[in-house]
């Protein structure tokens, strides 16, 4: 389960570049 948490973190960094940073944090909150 820890691995899943680590993946979203790096993804969020790439999301802001695309302006999709909102999608990253939203998924983390749902977790």
C-alpha positions in Angstrom: 0.0 0.0 0.0 2.9 2.3 0.7 4.0 2.0 -2.9 0.7 3.5 -4.1 1.3 6.6 -1.9 4.8 7.1 -3.4 3.5 6.9 -7.0 0.9 9.8 -6.6 3.6 12.0 -5.1 5.9 12.0 -8.2 2.8 12.2 -10.5 1.7 15.4 -8.8 5.0 17.1 -9.6 4.4 16.3 -13.3 0.8 17.3 -13.1 1.4 21.0 -12.2 3.5 21.3 -15.4 0.3 20.3 -17.4 -2.0 22.4 -15.2 -3.6 19.2 -13.9 -2.2 19.6 -10.4 -5.8 19.7 -9.2 -6.3 16.1 -10.3 -3.3 15.0 -8.2 -4.3 16.5 -4.8 -8.0 15.5 -5.4 -7.1 11.8 -5.7 -4.9 12.0 -2.6 -7.8 13.5 -0.6 -10.1 10.7 -1.8 -7.6 8.1 -0.6 
